[in-house]
Amino acid sequence: MKPSILKGTRDFTPEQVIKRNYIFDTIKRVFIKYGFQPIETPAMENLETLTGKYGEEGDKLLFKVLNNGNFLEKADKNAIENGDYKKAVPSLSKRGLRYDLTVPFARFVVMNQHDLAFPFKRYQIQPVWRADNPQKGRYQEFYQCDVDVVGSDSLVYEAELSQIYDEVFAALGVQVVISINNRKILAGLAEAVGIEDHFMDMTIAIDKLDKIGLEGVQKEMLERGIPRAASDKIAQILEVQTLEVLKPLLQDSKTGRKGIEELETVFSLLEGYNMHNTLVFDITLARGLNYYTGCIFEVKANTKVYPNLKMGSIGGGGRYDDLTSVFGLNNVSGVGISFGAERVYDVMEELNLFPTAAEQQLKVMFIALDESTFPYAFRALNQVRSAGINAEIYPEPSKMKKQMKYANARNVPFVILVGTEEMASGKLGLKNMASGEQKNLTLEEIVGQLSN
């Protein structure tokens, strides 16, 4: 059998895992700095937990898990024969792989509400799965790094989440644009043009703006039953770039005015904060997921800084007021953001932003030149490790050339050469693999030098 992996999934080499962990560790440090606590949830959820939370497009991308055993035994055979997909699925599958970390988090909050202190701030770094069409920057299995707060409608959290995005990407060395909008503004836009009943149709179309352009958005709105006059007016308003210009256009919509007010509050809270990146209002930001109700975020690499970089969003999120209510817990508002770790990795790799230290976890390798010196080298190895230095020994005293070739392949910065002369004198050969310089030092001196 020819070995292969599924489309949209990837293996990771040790070097890649080290780089990914560098991203995760950087993100985690900032999360903890802002007071967030870790949780984890299962890879699989009840399918009813997931369906209906991600909108029409999202539901199509859910991975369903077939029921155990003879899953056809209790299947709705009439639905299958008639090609009725929606009716057949519940009889074939009662579980699904999680699509994101937010809906499982809402379920977690409801189930653990009596043990949590609200507002509850959590972070979560785990994989998610989407039955999407694999392409550059888009995978079927990928990690998300989320932070959410539930139990408060304070806009201070929207301001904090903006800072978290800014601080993480500054630490990673990626210059980004953090776009912010408000779903109430989009609801106000639907009210202003008289299509309240087509609000979701409008947002789904607008969410595709980057892919299909403004004409494509208008075409899709027409196909979804939005009148031409309304789609033309929406297209005009989508050109607006500031809240001041937008205000008179939505003055007759209470919901729209509320959305503008909330964004003004967020920008006001951030006054005086020295942003490393760009935070902008973007009325075209829609976030097609059903559960968003307030401020919404999206992060992309700054194309003015990286004009040749082709990558979609590398982060997103927003406010959701009603998500826990579907699980029986009402009046619990939440807000959160996510980092698309796979795309962040791809961006950093393309821009060569990973620090060299991220690739050099192994500090030194012992090379024993013959059988008699191998036990001595192994004991010395243990002393070096006890000093907190990452070290390894070549597993057998073979030819020097072979051992050095392995050390080069491992990108190890230093090797320690142990032969009969070194063992007798107590001074071992410490070789710098980059410069080729070699010194004869005691083990204590070597430990002191490698610890610096």
C-alpha positions as CSV (number, residue, x, y, z in Angstrom):
1,M,0.0,0.0,0.0
2,K,1.3,3.4,-0.9
3,P,1.4,5.7,2.2
4,S,-0.6,8.9,1.9
5,I,-2.5,11.4,4.1
6,L,-5.9,12.9,3.6
7,K,-6.3,16.1,1.5
8,G,-6.4,19.2,3.7
9,T,-4.2,17.6,6.4
10,R,-0.5,17.7,7.0
11,D,2.4,15.9,8.7
12,F,4.8,18.1,10.6
13,T,8.6,17.5,10.9
14,P,10.4,18.2,14.2
15,E,11.6,21.6,12.8
16,Q,8.0,22.5,11.9
17,V,6.7,21.4,15.3
18,I,9.3,23.6,17.0
19,K,8.2,26.6,14.9
20,R,4.5,25.9,15.6
21,N,5.2,25.6,19.3
22,Y,7.0,29.0,19.1
23,I,3.7,30.5,17.8
24,F,1.6,28.7,20.4
25,D,3.9,29.7,23.3
26,T,3.9,33.3,22.2
27,I,0.2,33.5,21.9
28,K,-0.3,31.6,25.2
29,R,2.0,34.1,27.1
30,V,-0.1,37.0,26.0
31,F,-3.4,35.2,26.8
32,I,-2.2,34.5,30.4
33,K,-0.9,38.1,30.7
34,Y,-4.5,39.3,30.1
35,G,-5.9,37.0,32.8
36,F,-7.3,34.1,30.6
37,Q,-7.5,30.5,31.9
38,P,-7.0,27.3,29.9
39,I,-9.8,24.7,29.1
40,E,-10.1,21.9,26.7
41,T,-13.1,20.3,25.0
42,P,-13.6,17.0,23.1
43,A,-12.8,16.7,19.4
44,M,-16.3,15.3,18.9
45,E,-19.6,16.9,19.9
46,N,-23.2,15.9,19.5
47,L,-24.1,16.9,16.0
48,E,-27.1,18.8,17.3
49,T,-24.7,20.9,19.4
50,L,-22.9,22.0,16.2
51,T,-25.7,22.3,13.5
52,G,-27.5,25.6,13.0
53,K,-24.7,27.7,14.7
54,Y,-22.5,28.5,11.7
55,G,-25.0,29.6,9.1
56,E,-26.0,28.0,5.9
57,E,-22.4,27.8,4.5
58,G,-20.9,26.6,7.8
59,D,-23.3,23.7,8.2
60,K,-22.2,22.3,4.9
61,L,-18.6,22.1,6.1
62,L,-19.3,20.1,9.3
63,F,-17.6,16.7,9.4
64,K,-20.2,14.1,10.4
65,V,-19.1,10.9,12.2
66,L,-21.1,7.8,11.3
67,N,-22.9,6.0,14.1
68,N,-21.1,3.0,15.7
69,G,-21.6,-0.5,14.4
70,N,-24.1,-1.2,11.6
71,F,-25.1,2.4,11.0
72,L,-27.5,1.4,8.2
73,E,-29.7,-0.6,10.6
74,K,-31.5,2.4,12.0
75,A,-31.0,4.7,9.0
76,D,-33.9,6.4,7.3
77,K,-33.9,4.4,4.2
78,N,-36.7,6.3,2.5
79,A,-34.7,9.6,3.0
80,I,-31.6,7.9,1.5
81,E,-33.5,6.5,-1.5
82,N,-35.1,9.9,-2.1
83,G,-31.8,11.7,-1.9
84,D,-33.1,13.8,1.1
85,Y,-29.7,14.6,2.6
86,K,-31.0,16.8,5.5
87,K,-33.5,14.1,6.6
88,A,-31.1,11.2,6.2
89,V,-28.1,12.7,8.2
90,P,-29.7,12.5,11.7
91,S,-30.4,8.8,11.3
92,L,-26.8,8.1,10.1
93,S,-24.8,10.4,12.4
94,K,-25.3,11.8,15.8
95,R,-21.8,13.2,16.3
96,G,-19.5,15.6,14.5
97,L,-16.0,16.9,14.6
98,R,-15.9,20.4,16.1
99,Y,-16.0,23.2,13.5
100,D,-14.6,25.8,15.8
101,L,-13.9,26.3,19.6
102,T,-16.6,28.9,20.3
103,V,-19.7,26.7,20.1
104,P,-18.2,23.9,22.2
105,F,-17.1,26.6,24.7
106,A,-20.7,27.9,25.0
107,R,-21.8,24.3,25.7
108,F,-19.0,24.0,28.3
109,V,-20.1,27.2,30.0
110,V,-23.7,26.0,30.3
111,M,-22.7,22.6,31.7
112,N,-20.2,24.1,34.2
113,Q,-22.0,27.4,35.0
114,H,-22.2,26.6,38.8
115,D,-18.4,26.1,39.0
116,L,-17.3,29.2,37.1
117,A,-16.7,32.7,38.3
118,F,-18.2,35.3,35.9
119,P,-17.0,37.1,33.9
120,F,-15.2,33.9,32.9
121,K,-12.1,34.4,30.7
122,R,-10.8,31.3,29.0
123,Y,-8.2,30.4,26.4
124,Q,-8.1,27.3,24.3
125,I,-5.6,25.9,21.8
126,Q,-6.8,22.8,20.0
127,P,-7.5,21.5,16.5
128,V,-10.8,22.0,14.6
129,W,-12.0,20.4,11.4
130,R,-13.9,21.7,8.3
131,A,-14.9,19.9,5.2
132,D,-13.5,22.8,3.1
133,N,-11.9,22.7,-0.3
134,P,-8.1,22.4,0.5
135,Q,-5.9,25.1,-1.0
136,K,-3.1,27.4,0.1
137,G,-3.8,28.7,3.6
138,R,-7.0,26.6,3.8
139,Y,-7.0,23.2,5.5
140,Q,-9.5,20.6,6.7
141,E,-7.7,20.1,10.0
142,F,-6.1,23.0,11.7
143,Y,-5.4,24.6,15.1
144,Q,-7.3,27.5,16.5
145,C,-6.0,29.6,19.4
146,D,-9.1,31.2,21.1
147,V,-9.7,33.7,23.9
148,D,-13.3,34.4,25.0
149,V,-15.0,36.2,27.9
150,V,-18.5,35.3,28.9
151,G,-20.8,36.9,31.5
152,S,-20.3,40.6,30.7
153,D,-21.4,42.9,28.0
154,S,-18.7,45.5,28.8
155,L,-16.9,46.9,25.7
156,V,-13.7,46.9,27.7
157,Y,-13.2,43.3,26.5
158,E,-13.5,44.4,22.8
159,A,-10.7,46.9,23.6
160,E,-8.6,44.2,25.3
161,L,-9.1,41.8,22.5
162,S,-7.8,44.4,20.1
163,Q,-4.8,44.8,22.3
164,I,-4.2,41.1,22.4
165,Y,-4.2,40.9,18.6
166,D,-1.8,43.8,18.4
167,E,0.5,42.5,21.1
168,V,0.7,38.9,19.8
169,F,1.5,39.9,16.2
170,A,4.0,42.5,17.4
171,A,5.8,39.7,19.4
172,L,5.7,37.4,16.3
173,G,7.1,40.2,14.1
174,V,4.1,40.2,11.7
175,Q,2.7,43.6,10.7
176,V,-1.1,43.3,10.4
177,V,-4.3,45.2,9.9
178,I,-6.9,44.6,12.6
179,S,-10.4,45.4,11.0
180,I,-13.4,46.0,13.3
181,N,-17.1,46.4,12.5
182,N,-20.4,45.7,14.3
183,R,-23.2,43.4,13.3
184,K,-25.6,46.0,14.6
185,I,-24.3,48.4,11.9
186,L,-25.0,45.7,9.3
187,A,-28.5,45.1,10.7
188,G,-29.0,48.9,10.6
189,L,-27.9,48.8,6.9
190,A,-30.5,46.2,6.2
191,E,-33.1,48.3,7.9
192,A,-32.0,51.4,6.1
193,V,-32.7,49.8,2.7
194,G,-35.8,47.9,3.8
195,I,-34.5,44.3,3.7
196,E,-34.6,43.3,7.4
197,D,-36.0,39.9,6.4
198,H,-32.9,39.3,4.2
199,F,-30.3,40.3,6.8
200,M,-28.5,36.9,6.7
201,D,-28.7,36.8,2.9
202,M,-27.0,40.2,2.8
203,T,-24.2,39.3,5.3
204,I,-23.4,36.0,3.6
205,A,-23.0,37.8,0.3
206,I,-20.9,40.7,1.9
207,D,-18.7,38.1,3.6
208,K,-17.6,37.0,0.1
209,L,-16.5,40.4,-1.0
210,D,-12.8,39.6,-1.0
211,K,-13.4,36.5,-3.2
212,I,-16.0,37.8,-5.7
213,G,-15.8,41.6,-5.6
214,L,-18.5,44.1,-5.2
215,E,-20.3,43.2,-8.5
216,G,-20.2,39.6,-7.4
217,V,-21.7,40.5,-4.0
218,Q,-24.5,42.4,-5.7
219,K,-25.2,39.5,-8.1
220,E,-25.4,37.1,-5.1
221,M,-27.8,39.4,-3.3
222,L,-30.1,39.5,-6.3
223,E,-30.0,35.7,-6.5
224,R,-31.0,35.6,-2.8
225,G,-34.1,37.8,-3.5
226,I,-32.7,41.2,-2.5
227,P,-34.2,43.9,-4.9
228,R,-31.8,45.7,-7.3
229,A,-32.5,49.1,-5.7
230,A,-31.6,47.8,-2.3
231,S,-28.4,46.1,-3.5
232,D,-27.3,49.2,-5.3
233,K,-27.8,51.3,-2.1
234,I,-25.9,48.7,-0.1
235,A,-23.0,48.8,-2.6
236,Q,-22.8,52.6,-2.1
237,I,-22.8,52.4,1.7
238,L,-20.1,49.7,1.6
239,E,-17.8,52.4,0.2
240,V,-18.0,54.4,3.4
241,Q,-14.7,54.4,5.4
242,T,-15.5,56.3,8.6
243,L,-18.1,56.3,11.3
244,E,-18.7,60.0,10.9
245,V,-19.7,59.6,7.3
246,L,-21.8,56.6,8.2
247,K,-23.8,58.2,11.0
248,P,-26.3,60.2,8.8
249,L,-26.9,57.2,6.6
250,L,-28.1,55.1,9.5
251,Q,-29.7,57.8,11.6
252,D,-33.2,56.3,11.2
253,S,-32.1,52.9,12.5
254,K,-31.9,52.6,16.3
255,T,-29.9,49.3,15.9
256,G,-27.5,50.9,13.5
257,R,-26.9,53.9,15.8
258,K,-26.2,51.5,18.7
259,G,-23.6,49.7,16.6
260,I,-21.8,53.0,15.8
261,E,-21.9,54.0,19.4
262,E,-20.4,50.7,20.5
263,L,-17.5,51.1,18.0
264,E,-16.9,54.7,19.2
265,T,-16.6,53.4,22.7
266,V,-14.0,50.8,21.8
267,F,-11.9,53.4,19.9
268,S,-12.3,55.7,22.9
269,L,-11.0,53.1,25.3
270,L,-8.0,52.5,23.1
271,E,-7.0,56.2,23.0
272,G,-3.5,56.6,24.3
273,Y,-2.7,52.9,23.8
274,N,0.4,52.7,21.5
275,M,-0.7,50.3,18.8
276,H,2.1,48.5,17.0
277,N,-0.3,47.6,14.2
278,T,-3.2,49.2,12.3
279,L,-6.7,49.1,13.8
280,V,-9.4,50.3,11.3
281,F,-13.2,50.4,10.9
282,D,-14.3,48.3,8.0
283,I,-18.0,48.3,7.1
284,T,-17.5,45.5,4.6
285,L,-16.5,43.1,7.4
286,A,-19.5,40.8,7.9
287,R,-18.3,37.5,9.5
288,G,-20.9,35.1,8.0
289,L,-21.5,33.1,11.2
290,N,-25.0,33.3,12.6
291,Y,-24.1,33.8,16.3
292,Y,-22.3,37.2,16.1
293,T,-24.4,40.1,17.4
294,G,-22.1,43.0,18.1
295,C,-18.5,44.0,17.4
296,I,-16.7,41.7,15.0
297,F,-12.9,41.4,14.1
298,E,-10.8,40.2,11.3
299,V,-7.0,40.3,11.0
300,K,-4.9,40.2,7.8
301,A,-1.2,40.7,7.1
302,N,-0.6,44.3,6.1
303,T,-0.5,44.3,2.3
304,K,1.2,47.7,2.2
305,V,4.1,46.1,4.1
306,Y,3.9,42.8,2.3
307,P,2.6,43.5,-1.2
308,N,3.5,40.1,-2.6
309,L,2.0,38.1,0.2
310,K,-1.2,36.2,-0.8
311,M,-3.1,35.1,2.3
312,G,-6.6,35.5,3.6
313,S,-7.5,36.3,7.2
314,I,-5.2,35.0,10.0
315,G,-7.6,35.9,12.8
316,G,-11.2,36.8,13.5
317,G,-14.0,36.9,16.1
318,G,-16.7,38.9,17.7
319,R,-19.4,39.5,20.2
320,Y,-22.2,36.9,20.6
321,D,-25.1,37.7,23.0
322,D,-27.3,34.6,22.4
323,L,-25.0,31.6,21.9
324,T,-25.5,30.0,25.4
325,S,-29.2,30.5,25.2
326,V,-29.5,27.6,22.7
327,F,-28.2,25.4,25.5
328,G,-30.6,26.8,28.0
329,L,-28.6,29.6,29.6
330,N,-30.1,33.0,28.8
331,N,-28.7,36.6,29.2
332,V,-25.0,35.6,29.1
333,S,-23.1,37.7,26.7
334,G,-19.8,36.7,25.3
335,V,-17.0,38.0,23.1
336,G,-13.9,36.3,21.7
337,I,-11.3,36.1,19.0
338,S,-9.3,33.4,17.3
339,F,-5.9,33.1,15.8
340,G,-5.6,30.9,12.7
341,A,-2.4,29.2,13.7
342,E,-1.8,27.4,10.3
343,R,-2.0,30.6,8.3
344,V,0.1,32.5,10.9
345,Y,2.7,29.8,10.4
346,D,2.5,30.0,6.6
347,V,2.9,33.8,6.8
348,M,5.9,33.7,9.1
349,E,7.5,30.9,7.0
350,E,7.1,32.9,3.8
351,L,8.4,36.1,5.4
352,N,11.3,34.2,7.1
353,L,10.2,35.6,10.5
354,F,11.0,32.6,12.7
355,P,14.0,33.2,15.0
356,T,17.0,30.9,14.6
357,A,16.7,29.9,18.2
358,A,13.3,28.2,17.5
359,E,15.2,25.7,15.4
360,Q,17.9,24.9,17.9
361,Q,16.5,23.1,20.8
362,L,19.3,20.7,21.0
363,K,22.4,22.6,22.4
364,V,25.2,20.0,22.3
365,M,25.9,16.5,21.2
366,F,28.5,14.1,22.7
367,I,30.7,12.1,20.3
368,A,32.6,9.1,21.8
369,L,35.5,8.1,19.6
370,D,35.7,4.4,20.7
371,E,34.2,1.8,22.9
372,S,36.3,2.5,26.0
373,T,35.3,6.2,26.1
374,F,31.5,5.7,25.5
375,P,30.5,5.0,29.2
376,Y,32.6,8.0,30.3
377,A,30.9,10.2,27.6
378,F,27.5,9.0,28.7
379,R,28.1,9.9,32.4
380,A,29.3,13.3,31.3
381,L,26.1,13.7,29.2
382,N,24.0,13.1,32.3
383,Q,25.9,15.9,34.2
384,V,25.3,18.3,31.3
385,R,21.6,17.5,31.3
386,S,21.4,17.9,35.1
387,A,22.7,21.5,34.5
388,G,19.5,22.1,32.4
389,I,21.3,22.0,29.0
390,N,19.6,20.1,26.2
391,A,22.1,17.4,25.2
392,E,22.3,14.1,23.3
393,I,24.9,11.4,22.6
394,Y,25.4,9.5,19.3
395,P,24.2,6.0,20.3
396,E,27.4,4.2,19.3
397,P,31.1,5.0,18.9
398,S,31.3,4.8,15.1
399,K,33.5,6.7,12.7
400,M,34.0,10.4,13.4
401,K,32.7,11.4,9.9
402,K,29.4,9.5,10.4
403,Q,28.8,11.1,13.8
404,M,29.6,14.6,12.6
405,K,27.3,14.2,9.6
406,Y,24.5,13.3,12.0
407,A,25.3,16.4,14.2
408,N,25.2,18.6,11.2
409,A,21.8,17.1,10.1
410,R,20.5,17.9,13.6
411,N,21.7,21.5,13.4
412,V,23.3,21.1,16.7
413,P,25.4,24.2,17.7
414,F,28.1,22.4,19.6
415,V,29.6,18.9,19.8
416,I,31.8,17.5,22.7
417,L,34.5,15.1,21.5
418,V,35.5,12.3,24.0
419,G,38.6,10.1,23.2
420,T,41.1,8.3,25.3
421,E,43.3,11.4,25.7
422,E,40.3,13.6,26.7
423,M,39.1,11.0,29.2
424,A,42.6,10.8,30.7
425,S,43.2,14.6,31.0
426,G,39.6,15.4,32.0
427,K,39.5,18.1,29.3
428,L,37.0,17.4,26.6
429,G,36.9,18.9,23.1
430,L,34.2,21.5,22.7
431,K,33.7,22.3,19.0
432,N,31.6,25.2,17.7
433,M,29.8,23.8,14.6
434,A,29.3,27.2,13.0
435,S,32.8,28.6,13.3
436,G,34.8,25.3,13.5
437,E,36.6,26.6,16.6
438,Q,37.6,23.9,19.1
439,K,38.7,24.2,22.7
440,N,39.8,21.7,25.3
441,L,37.8,22.4,28.5
442,T,36.8,20.7,31.7
443,L,33.2,19.6,31.9
444,E,32.5,22.3,34.5
445,E,33.9,24.9,32.1
446,I,31.8,23.5,29.2
447,V,28.7,23.7,31.3
448,G,29.5,27.3,32.3
449,Q,30.0,28.3,28.6
450,L,26.9,26.5,27.3
451,S,24.7,27.9,30.1
452,N,25.4,31.5,29.0
